[in-house]
Every structure is written in structure tokens, then in C-alpha cells.
Amino acid sequence: MSDHKCRIAVGRLHHEANTFSVVKVTLEDFRLVLGPGAVQRWEGTRTEPGGFLDVLSAAGHEIVPLLSGQALPNAPLAACEFDQIKAAFRDQLRQSGPFDAVLLSLHGAMCADGTDDTEGALLELVRQEVGGLPLVVTLDLHANITARMAALADAIVGYKTYPHVDMYETGCAGAEMLVRILRGEIHPVTAMQKLPLIVAPENMQTTHGPMAAVFRAAEEYRAAHPEILSVSVFGVQPWMDIEEMGGSVVAVANGSREAAARCAREIGRRFWDLRGEFEVELVQPREAVRMAVAHQGQPVILGESADSPTAGSPGDSIDLLRAILEYAPDVPSAIWVRDPAAVAQAWQSLPGGSVATEIGGYYDKVNRQKMLIRGTVRSISDGVHVLRGSQFTGITVDMGRTAVIDIGPVSVVVSEKPCVMIDPGPYRSQGIEPKDKKIVVVKSALGFRSEYGPFASRIIMVDTPGASSPNLRRMPYRRVPRPIYPLDTIEEPEGLA
């Protein structure tokens, strides 16, 4: 196709399911927008849709908004609500067409009751409506790639960084590939190498370590083979107990399925060979607090990934709060806890008033216990703030009604809704500067390092139970394909020879 103006359908739907989570995601959580408003919320943001808009506009193409929705990770979506999303998506495709191509920003780890592979189902729906038109998809590095997804998309482009600081760049890369397809410059073919492998995200950073080595190998391979257009490595979000589960490598080649498959297989071998280096060193809460107090310098970040709201956990753990109040009650500290009942108590007291309330274990009755705290309400707010860091830049977060309860020098931020803890926003929006605290609890696996790393004096990862525990061997998997590492010992997986 020439450089004439094309109509390109654009959409975004992001959710990362955690099948161990006790908190259900609802259609309301997605804040689904259909039609023109679906792109307005992304204009000027450093996200994949932001990249879509900039590249397609610069190329002179017409952008046709389909839908936009995003929810924080939780349990899978109800089947009836996923049906509503599909119906809305189908209606938008029919009403807004015809198109010359489709460009989608999906997560890759969304699930619904009865449908493990929701992204595959959505891509299948697109193919039913638009046939063989060019279809390019961008995905999160933690996507669970299925055979159906790889077969239906002309090209899959994943994040190259974790923490995810290249969302915008990934959107630009996907859009640029689509523009080249429309110009007739390339004819992409996608191949996937699936691996019997799940790894915890704590050592999945791409700045150094094993995942950095895998991405480096992928880039070196691509540089040496001009026919390879893109190589994406997907470490997969491990807290999904589903049948077609596991890490993967996806390669996109220009016109050669054999070249794409060979690339995916070789980089998959590199990923597999480094599997042991993804093991996570964890410290018990009591010991973590003692280590933080003994450390010279501040702040010391205590990472509690087992209760990470961006991994599907509810955020209602008080394991580290209990340890801080027991072993470091006079040490300036900060922690966030999600507990609507505690928020209601604080709002009744108002700023400056005393409050006594139970906190913790509001959602997770298996892994959590409540505790009674007494303190002073420092402030209350609506919990709305804008992320200013390198991830989700410019996106508005709504924590719901929020309060800060001071127990001496220990500041407890409590909110009704979950928050994005990879960013200091939940603290700074409430008047708490993490740099001023000796101990700061961050409920995140690794994403927080891009924001906290530059000023953290030390980072300690803590071992607590929860729906997103990095101790994968203790998670109650039932449906994942077996054998799979690290749950099983595997000498040589099939397909990597």
C-alpha cells in the first residue's frame, strides 16, 4: 500500500489477572470508554497509546478510536462482564469501519472466568470482523503468550524494560511497524517459543541480571540478522494458575517464518539456561526491620511483593507494620495499607483527632490478621493523584477516601481503593516524603526500583505470605502444565534442541 492516508483502528485494554487473588475485578474498574473518548485520555501521556497517537499522526493516518479500559490487577473478570467487553468491542469494530489496519495495546495476562486466554479471544474477534487486515499488538513484558495470540497477530511487540519505563517507546515501535506494513516495506511473520518456565519478578529487572542478559542476546541476534524485525521476551506474570502458562520468546521476521522460529528458539534457549539465576533472596519481616534500623543511611525500602496491588494482591497486609511497631516504634517510617473500615474510622475522627481502629486483613482472611492501632489522624483526602515518575507518566490514580494515621513517627496511609505503589505518589500525595523516612514499605515486586532506586539507601525484599508471593513453590498451583520450573525438575524441555 502507498503513503496515502489510511484509517487505523486503535484500542487499549489492560488487566493483569491473578488467579490467587481474593479481590474480583469488575467492569466498572476498567472505566471503559468507547469511541472518540478512548484516545483522549492518552494524549500527551508516555504510554503505548500515547506512542500510537504520535506516530500515526505524524505519518498522516486517520486514527479511529475503538475502546479504552484499564484496571489494576486482581482476580479474573466475571464471564458475563467479559462478554460485555467483547460485545462492545465488536459493535465498535462494526460501527467504525471499514479500516485499513488495527493497532491494539493489550496486557497479555488478562483472564476471565471460563476464558484463560482473553487476549486471544479478542484477537480472534478482530479477525472475524476485519479478516486479513494488518493487525499489530503491543504487550506487557509479563504477558502469557498463547499459540492463538501468536497465530492471529501479524506482529507482537513487547516491552523491553522492567521496570516498565519504555511503554511509550513500545507504542511507537508497534505503530512504526504498522506504518511500514501499510507502505509495503515489510511483510512480518510471527513465531513463538514457549518455555516450561515461570519466574518471580523480583530478579526480572532488565537493567542487570539474568533478564538483562536475555534481552542483550535478543538484541545482538536481531542486529546480526537483518530479517528479524523484533524480538520480545516475556517473563510472564507467575500468579496465574491456567493451562497454557509459561514464559516465552516471540520473534517477528520479514517474510520468513523459519527465520522467526529459529530466532525465538535460540533466545528461548538462552532464557532457559539462566532460569536458576531468577531465584529470590527473601528476609523475614522481623529481621528486615532490624536490618533497616542497623543500616547507616535512609531511606531503607522494605519491598513486600506478596501484597503488591499491581500484582493482584489486595494491599491489606500489616505484617511489616506489626514488625515496625514492635521492633522500631521510634523510627520514622511509612507504610500504606488498604482498609476501607480503618479509613471510615479515621474520617470520623478528622485531622488532629485521635483514632483507635483495627487494621489489616480486610480482604485476605487466609494470609492476614488484623491488629489494633491507636494514633492521630494527620490528614484526610480523596486519594486522587497524578503519577509523575517514569512509568504511567501523567495517569490519574484514585485511591478512594484516604487518611494518614500517625503512630508516633510511624505514618500509616490507609485508603479505600488500591494504588500504584511502584511510584511514590501514594505517599507524596498525602504529604509524606519517602526520603525523610528511615523505613519505607513499598508493596511492589520490582517496578518500584526505577522510582525509589535513585534515592534508596538500601532495598530489602521481605518474605510474607500472599497472593503474589515470590516464593512460587508455596503457591497452590493446580492447572499449570506440568512439569514446569521451578515447581518441577526438568532436564531438557522439548523444542529447544
N, C-alpha and C positions, 0 to 999 in steps of 0.2 A: 504494500500500500504506500502511496506517496505521502508527501508532507501536508496534505490537505487536512482541514480541521475535522477531528473525529469526536464522536460522542462516547465518553468513557464513564461507565457506571462505577461509582466509588462507595464503599461501605466499610463499617468497622463494627465488630462485635467481640468484646473481650471478657472472658471469665476463665479463671483457673480453678478447676474443681479439686476438692479434697474429699475423697470418699470416706475418710475417717472423721470428718468434721461433724459436730453436733448442731451446727447452725445452718439452716437452709437458706439458700439464696432465692429471691423471688423476682418476678418480672419487674416489680416496682424498683428493685435495687439497680436494675440496668439503666433506668432513666432513658428508656428507648425513645429516640427521635426519628421520625420518618420524613423523607423529602428534603427540601432545601435546608431546614434547620440542622440536618445531620452533619453538615460540614462547617456550619458557622461556629460551632463550639470549638473547632480545632484550628481555626485560622490564627496564625501567629504563634502556635504552640510548637515545641520541639518534640513532636510525636510522629508516628508513622503517617497519620492523615495530614499533619502539617507538611510533611515532606511530599506527600501525594499532590497536595494543592499547589505547592510552589513549583514543582517540576512540570506538572501538566499545564498549568497556566503559562509558564514560560515557553512551553512548546506550542502554545496556541490552541490547545484542545478544549473542548467543552466538557465541563465536569457535571455529571448527573448524579446528585446525591441519592443514595438508596435509604440507608438506615445507619444509626449510630447508637451503640449501647455499651456500657462497661460497668462491671460490678466487681467489688473486692472478692477475693477467693473465699469460698465457703463450700458447703456440701452441694452435690449436683442439683440442677434445676428440676423441678417437677415436670413430668412428661407432658401434662396439659399446657404448661406455660411454654415449654419448648415448641410445642405445636403452634402456639400463638405467634411465636417469633418467626417460625417458618412460614406461616400463612401471611404475616405482614411482609416478610421478605419477598415472597412470591408475588404478592399484589404490587409491590413497588417495582419489581422487575417488569411486570406486565404493563403497568400504567406508565412507566417512564421510558420504555423502549421506543424504537429499536436502538441498539447500541453498536459500537464498533469493537468494544472490549470491556472487560470487567477487572477492577483492581480492588482487592479486599485486604483489610487489616484484621486478622483473626489472632487469637492467642495460640490455639493448638492443644490446649489441655482442658477444654470445656467438656462437661459431661451432663447428661440428663438422665433421669430415671428411665431405664429401658433402652437408652442410647449412649453407649460408651463413646462413640466417635461422632460427636455432634458437628464438628467442622467438616468431616467427610460427608455427613448428611446435607449440610448447607452447600457444599461444592457440587454435590450431586443434583441438588435442586437448581443451582445455577445452570448446570449443563442441560438439564431438562428444558429450561426456559430459553437459553441463548445458543444452544448447540455448540458448535466448534469454534466459537469466537475466542480470541486470546483471553486467557484467564491467569492472572498473576496474583499470588498471595504472599503477604508478609506474616511472619510468625515470631513468637517469643522463643528465646533460646531454650525454654523449659517445655516446649511443645512435645506432645507424644504423637509422632508421625505414624500414620497408618498407611497400609498399601493403597487404600481407596483415595486418600488425600494425594499421594504421590502420583497416582494414575490420572486423577481428574484435573490437576493444575498443570498448566504449561510450564510454570516456573514457581518454585517456593524459595523465598529469601528470608533467612532468619537473622535475628540479632547476632552480632559478632562480639558483644561485650556483656559481661556480668561483673559488677553491677551494670544494669542496662542504661548506658549513657549514649547509646547510638540509635535510639528509637527514630529520631528524625532522619538520620543517615540511612537507616534501613528502609524507611518510607521512600526516600529519594532513590535508593538503589532499585527498589521494586518498580517505581514509576518510570525510571530511566530505562529499565529492561523492557517494560511495556511499550514505551515510545519507540525503541529500536525494533521491536516486533512489528509495530504498525508501519514503520518505514521500510520493512522488508530486509533490514540489515542482518537479522538473526532469526533462527528457527530453533528455539530451545526445546530440549528433551530432558526430562527429569528422571533421575534414578535414586532409589533409597537403599541404604544398607542398614537393616535392623540389627540391634545387638541385644543379647540376653543380659542386660545390664541396667541397674538403677543405682544412682549415686546420690548421696546427700549433697545439698547445695553449698554447704559451709566451705568446701575446698574446690568449688567450681568457678572461682574467680578467673577472669581472663587476663589479668594484669601479670600474673605469675603462677607457677604451679602446673599441675597436670593439664588442666583445660587450656591454659595458655599455650602449652606445648602442642596440643592437638590442633588448635587454631593456627599456630605457626606452621605446622606441617601442611595444613589445608591451603594456606596462602602460598607456601612455597610450591606446592603441587600445581596450583592454578597458574602461578607465574611461569612455570615450566611447560605448561600445556595450554596454548592459546585457545584451543577449542572449548576449554572449560570456562563458562561464564560466571559461575557462582558455586561456592561450597559452603554449606551450613552444617554446623554440628549442634545437635540437640541433646542436651544432658538430661532432659525430661524432669518434670516435677514428680518426685517419687511417691507422693501420698495419694496415689490413685490405684485402687485395687480393681483393675479392669483387665480384660482378657488380652488385648493386643498392646501390652505395656512394655516399654523399654527404650533405651537411648537409641539414637540413630544418626546417620550422616546422610545428607541429601546433596547431590551434585546436579548441576544444570549444565548441559553441554550444548554446543551449537550444532544441531543436526545429527548427533551420533549418540544413540542410546548405549552402545558398547563403551564409548569413552566416558560417559556419565557413570555407568555402573562400575567401571574399573576404578575411577577416582573415588567413588563412595566406598568401595570395598577397601581400598588402600588406607584411606583416612580412618575408616572404621576399625581396621587392624591396629592402627596407632592408638586410638581411643581405648580399645580393649586391653592392649598391653600395659596401659597406665592405670588400670582400674584400681589397683591396690593403693595408689597414691591419693585417692579421694577419701580415705578413712579420716574420721574427725576426732580430734582430741577434745574431750569434754571434762568439765570440772563441776563437782557438786556445789549447790548454792552456798552452803556454809563456808566451804573452802574458798570459793570465788570471792566472797565478801572479805574474808581475811586477807587474801592476796591483794585485793584492791586497796585496802587500808594500809597495808605494809608497803605498797608501791610508792616511790617518790614521783610526784607529778600528778597532774589531773588534766582532764577527767579520765577515769578508768571506765571503759564501756563494758558492761556485762551483757553479752548477747544471749537472749533467751529465744532461740528459734523455735522451740517446741510450742510456743504460744504466739507465733507470728501471725498477725491479721492478714498479711499479704501472702501467707501460705495456707490460709484456710482455717486457722485456729481462732477461737473467739476473743482472745485477749484478756481473759478473766483470771489469769494466774496471779497469785500473790506469794508464790514460793520465795521469790527474791525479796519482796517487801518484808516478809516474815524474817528472813535471814538478816536483812539490814537492820530492822528494829531490834533484833536480838543481839547482834554482834557489832553493830556500828550505829547506835541510835543518835550519837552526837556528830555524825559525819554528814556534811551537806550532800544530799543525794536527790535523785529524781527518778520516778517510775510512773508509767502510765498503766491504768487498769480499766477495762471496760466493765461497768457495773451500773445499769440503769437505776437500781434501787438505791445505791450509795449516792448517785447524782441527785435523786429526788430528796434524800435527806439533807444533802448539802444546800440545795436550793431553798429548802425551808428555813435553814439557819441564816442564809445570806452572808455576804462578806463581813468579816470581823467577828462573826458568831462562832460559838463552839459547836462541835458536832461529834456525836458518837454513833457509829454505824458499822454494821457488818459489811465486809467487802470480800470479793473473790468468789469463784465457783458459781457464778450466776448462770452460766450455760453448761459448762462441762462438770457434770456431777460425778464422773468416774475418776478423773485425774486431779480434781481440785477440791480444796476445802476452804471454808470461809474463815475469816478472823475478824475480831472486833478491834476497831481503831478509834482513837479519840484525838481530835485535833482542832485546828482553827481553819475556818473557810477563808482562804485568801481572796478568791475571786470566783465569779461565775461568768459564763459566756455562752454564745450559741454554737461554739465549736467550729465555725466556718473559717477556713483559711486557705490561702493560695500557696502551692508548692513553688519554692524559689530555687531549688537545687538543680542538679544536672539530670534528674530523672523526672518525668511527668511535668516538666517545667511549664508553669502557667496554669496548671489544672487546679480547680477548686475542690477542696475536700470538706465534707460536712460530717463532723464527729457527733452531731446532735448536741443536746444540752451537756455542758461540760462544767466541771468545778475543779479548783485546786484546793486540796486539803493539806495544810502544813502540820506535820507532827514533829515539832522542834525544827531542825534544819532539813528534815526529810520532806520533800514536796511530792504529793501524790496527785497526779492528774487523773481524774475519773470522767468517763464520757459514756453517753448512751449508745453511740454507734462506733464501729471500728474506725481505725485511722491508718494512714500510711506511715509506718514507723521507720521506713528507710530514710526519711527526711526528718530533720529536727523540728519541722513545723508543728507537730503536736505539743512540743514544749515551748518553742518560741512564741507561738500564737497565744500562749497563756502567760506570757511574761517571764518565762523561765529560760535562762541562757545556759545550755549544757556546759559551756566552757567554765562556768562559775561553780560547777558541782564537782565533788571528788568522785562520786559514783553516779553513773547514768545507766539505767536499764533500757536497753533497746531490744524490742521484741521483733527480731528480724534475723534471717539466716546469714545473709552476706550482702544484700543490696545496700545496707546502711553504710558500708565501708567507703563508698565514693563521697558521702557527705560528712561522716564522722571521722573517717580516717585521717584527713589533713590536720585535725586538731586533737585527736585522741592520744593520750599518753600511753595507754595500753588497752588492748582488747582481749577479753576473756570469754570464751564460749562456755555456757553453763548447761549442765545436763538436768533437765526436768522432764517429766512425762507430758505428753500432749499429742494432739492430732497431727502436728508437724515436727515430731521428734526426729533429729538426725540419727538416732540410734535405730536404724532401719530393721535390724534383726529382731527388735522387740515389737514391731508393728504387726498387727493381726491380719496379714495378707491371706486371702483365700482364693482369689480369682486370677492373679497374675500368672503368666505362663511359666511353668517350671521345667527344667531348672533355670534359675536366674541369679546372677551375682548381685549382692553379697549374701543372699539367702541360702544359696547352694554353692557347692564347689563344682566348677566347670573347667575341664582341662582345655578343650578346644571347641569353640562354638562353630556351628555349621555356617558355611557361606563365606568364610574369611580366608580360605586357602588361596 
